[in-house]
Structures are given as structure tokens and as C-alpha cells.
Amino acid sequence: MSTDEAGRLRWRCRRGMRELDQLLGWYLETRYSNVDNAAKIAFSTLLDQQDPDLWNWLNGRSTPENPQWRQIVDEIRSRDRV
């Protein structure tokens, strides 16, 4: 990942809630560089979603319909179980 790309994604991970910042930032820092291009695109489009939707998905209150987003959300949600 280029420095410019990392900076843009890091900025996009900054949300209105510190908890979202931490969860999305965790994925970017620990998983993003090891996933394929399809997952990288999915993460980028996931970041376009509204904070309330992201928060509900990451808390397990609802599930994203997009299967690629669901995979990312599941990975973020399982981070403490590894």
C-alpha cells in the first residue's frame, strides 16, 4: 500500500465516533495489507456507508447485505476472539 493510499484510507476511517475510528483503523492497520484487491475495494466502499449503519453492523445489531462487507464486518467483530 502506498503512503498516499494509506493516508487517504486512514483519513476515511476517521468517523464521528471514536469506537468506529478504532474498529475501522484496526482493520486497516492489521488486515488490509494482506487481503486481495476485491477485499480492498470492498473496504473502500464500506467506508462510504453512514456511521449509524457501520455502528449497527459492527455491534451485531444488523448485518450488511453486501457479502464482501459482511466478511469484513465479521472479521472486525471477531478481532477479540483470536
TITI-891529 format. One line per 3 residues: their letters; for each residue y, z, x of N, C-alpha, C. Coordinates in Angstrom, 3 decimals, padded with zeros to 6 digits. Atoms other than C-alpha are relative to their C-alpha. Layout:
residues N
A	Y:Z:X:Y:Z:X:Y:Z:X ~ ...
END
This chain:
residues 82
MST	-001.171:000.000:000.864:000.000:000.000:000.000:001.228:000.000:000.905 ~ -001.214:000.073:-000.808:003.340:-000.985:001.431:000.908:001.195:-000.302 ~ -000.937:-001.105:000.172:006.092:001.581:001.866:000.868:-000.210:-001.229
DEA	-000.821:000.308:001.171:008.226:-000.197:-000.752:-000.770:000.233:-001.292 ~ 000.834:-000.178:001.193:005.379:-000.271:-003.263:-000.232:001.481:-000.271 ~ 000.238:-001.438:000.154:004.609:003.403:-002.654:001.243:000.696:-000.544
GRL	-001.248:-000.604:000.467:008.241:004.336:-003.137:000.285:-000.303:-001.455 ~ -000.220:000.383:001.408:008.531:002.397:-006.386:-000.946:000.760:-000.922 ~ 000.971:-000.706:000.836:005.352:003.920:-007.777:000.294:001.499:-000.038
RWR	-000.338:-001.425:-000.029:006.338:007.412:-006.660:001.169:000.282:-000.931 ~ -001.169:-000.166:000.888:009.657:006.990:-008.451:-000.428:-000.115:-001.465 ~ 000.454:000.196:001.386:007.900:005.741:-011.599:-000.876:001.155:-000.481
CRR	000.809:-001.172:000.366:005.599:008.790:-011.531:000.877:001.189:-000.379 ~ -000.922:-001.082:000.360:008.661:010.993:-011.915:000.334:-000.118:-001.474 ~ -000.170:000.027:001.453:008.852:011.876:-015.565:000.937:001.121:-000.423
GMR	-000.841:-001.066:000.534:010.741:014.252:-017.826:-000.663:001.362:000.046 ~ 000.743:-001.266:-000.076:008.066:016.921:-017.356:-000.596:000.160:001.391 ~ 000.560:-000.259:-001.326:007.084:018.497:-014.069:-001.517:-000.167:-000.005
ELD	001.456:000.102:000.086:003.465:018.632:-015.236:-000.463:-001.453:000.086 ~ 000.334:001.421:-000.081:003.379:014.859:-015.749:000.244:-000.517:001.415 ~ -000.290:000.394:-001.383:005.020:014.359:-012.352:-001.171:000.357:000.907
QLL	001.074:-000.483:-000.856:002.280:016.412:-010.736:-001.300:-000.749:-000.245 ~ 001.255:000.674:000.321:-000.622:014.780:-012.567:000.001:-001.457:000.456 ~ -000.083:001.405:-000.388:000.525:011.212:-012.037:000.153:-000.141:001.513
GWY	-000.161:000.010:-001.451:001.610:011.954:-008.477:-001.312:000.286:000.716 ~ 001.316:-000.298:-000.578:-001.830:013.427:-007.758:-000.834:-001.274:000.077 ~ 000.785:001.237:000.007:-003.476:010.155:-008.778:000.535:-000.964:001.060
LET	-000.604:000.921:-000.971:-001.036:008.116:-006.713:-000.347:000.405:001.430 ~ 000.213:-000.471:-001.371:-001.491:010.261:-003.615:-001.466:000.058:000.402 ~ 001.387:-000.231:-000.391:-005.240:010.836:-003.758:-000.957:-001.123:-000.358
RYS	000.952:001.000:000.475:-006.828:007.910:-005.584:000.476:-001.441:000.106 ~ -000.540:001.352:000.152:-004.530:004.893:-005.803:-000.405:-000.934:001.136 ~ 000.286:000.891:-001.134:-005.146:003.515:-002.316:-001.466:-000.420:000.070
NVD	001.434:000.303:-000.051:-008.927:003.485:-002.898:-000.516:-000.792:-001.196 ~ 000.454:000.722:001.194:-009.032:001.612:-006.225:000.245:-001.501:000.161 ~ -000.160:001.458:-000.074:-009.300:-002.132:-006.831:001.315:-000.433:-000.650
NAA	-001.278:000.520:000.518:-006.392:-004.361:-007.857:000.131:000.157:-001.502 ~ -000.058:-000.162:001.460:-007.297:-004.185:-011.562:000.426:001.419:-000.358 ~ -000.366:-001.394:000.265:-007.031:-000.384:-011.480:001.447:000.269:000.417
KIA	-001.399:-000.158:-000.420:-003.733:-000.601:-009.572:000.947:-000.560:-001.055 ~ -000.816:000.590:001.073:-002.320:-002.894:-012.250:-000.038:000.897:-001.230 ~ 000.135:-000.895:001.160:-003.669:-000.580:-014.957:000.863:001.240:000.179
FST	-000.830:-001.178:-000.251:-001.954:002.408:-013.320:001.470:-000.342:-000.180 ~ -001.387:000.418:000.143:001.305:000.498:-013.156:000.386:-000.149:-001.468 ~ -000.314:000.153:001.425:001.134:-000.392:-016.845:-000.102:001.331:-000.738
LLD	000.080:-001.339:000.584:000.082:003.163:-017.690:001.338:000.719:000.165 ~ -001.293:-000.641:-000.260:003.359:004.316:-016.129:001.109:-000.523:-000.907 ~ -000.986:000.537:000.946:005.220:002.140:-018.663:-000.053:000.715:-001.352
QQD	000.178:-000.650:001.293:003.988:004.336:-021.516:000.938:001.200:-000.143 ~ -000.912:-001.100:000.309:006.047:007.032:-023.200:-000.595:001.345:000.433 ~ 000.455:-001.312:-000.447:005.864:010.604:-021.895:-000.857:000.742:-001.030
PDL	000.850:-000.724:000.953:004.529:012.092:-025.162:-001.424:-000.559:-000.069 ~ 001.338:000.597:000.002:001.633:009.613:-025.154:-000.762:000.407:001.254 ~ 000.640:-000.384:-001.261:000.872:010.287:-021.493:-000.440:001.457:-000.044
WNW	000.299:-001.425:000.050:001.005:014.032:-022.064:-001.203:000.276:-000.916 ~ 001.127:-000.193:000.917:-001.344:013.865:-025.053:-001.306:-000.519:000.604 ~ 001.204:000.542:-000.632:-003.802:011.682:-023.151:-000.487:000.912:001.119
LNG	000.384:-000.812:-001.148:-003.764:013.848:-020.042:-000.420:001.413:-000.387 ~ 000.427:-001.303:000.516:-004.212:017.007:-022.125:-001.243:-000.093:-000.866 ~ 001.189:000.174:000.817:-007.103:015.530:-024.072:000.246:000.079:-001.495
RST	-000.319:-000.036:001.434:-005.286:015.622:-027.408:-000.271:-001.336:-000.673 ~ 000.328:001.332:000.481:-005.822:011.892:-027.780:-000.505:-000.812:001.185 ~ 000.584:000.856:-001.028:-007.335:009.005:-025.855:000.669:-001.363:-000.057
PEN	-000.592:001.341:000.030:-005.706:005.751:-024.796:-001.034:-001.037:-000.437 ~ 000.903:001.052:000.453:-007.196:002.677:-026.443:-000.405:-000.924:001.141 ~ 000.281:000.873:-001.132:-006.996:000.661:-023.223:-001.076:000.659:000.885
PQW	001.085:-000.615:-000.778:-010.305:001.281:-021.390:000.362:000.247:001.468 ~ -000.410:-000.231:-001.393:-008.671:000.920:-017.954:000.878:001.237:000.105 ~ -000.818:-001.207:000.014:-006.088:003.563:-018.821:-000.883:001.216:-000.212
RQI	000.902:-001.104:000.296:-008.858:005.737:-020.227:-000.720:000.454:001.269 ~ 000.691:-000.337:-001.244:-010.678:005.583:-016.893:000.923:000.800:000.933 ~ -000.970:-000.713:-000.835:-007.551:006.677:-015.007:000.271:001.390:-000.560
VDE	-000.256:-001.283:000.656:-006.791:009.415:-017.527:-001.182:000.945:000.201 ~ 001.189:-000.838:-000.192:-010.375:010.692:-017.309:-000.087:000.509:001.433 ~ 000.042:-000.420:-001.401:-010.173:010.774:-013.528:001.041:001.079:000.277
IRS	-001.044:-001.013:-000.186:-006.898:012.702:-013.599:-000.424:001.306:-000.664 ~ 000.423:-001.207:000.724:-008.283:015.125:-016.186:-001.134:000.722:000.714 ~ 001.159:-000.622:-000.656:-011.403:015.738:-014.092:000.326:000.497:001.405
RDR	-000.369:-000.318:-001.379:-009.487:016.410:-010.862:-000.348:001.434:000.386 ~ 000.277:-001.396:-000.322:-010.053:020.177:-011.077:-001.488:000.319:-000.035 ~ 001.427:-000.238:000.119:-013.763:019.808:-011.736:-000.787:-000.536:001.186
V	000.695:000.605:-001.141:-014.569:018.039:-008.471:-000.338:001.052:001.031
END
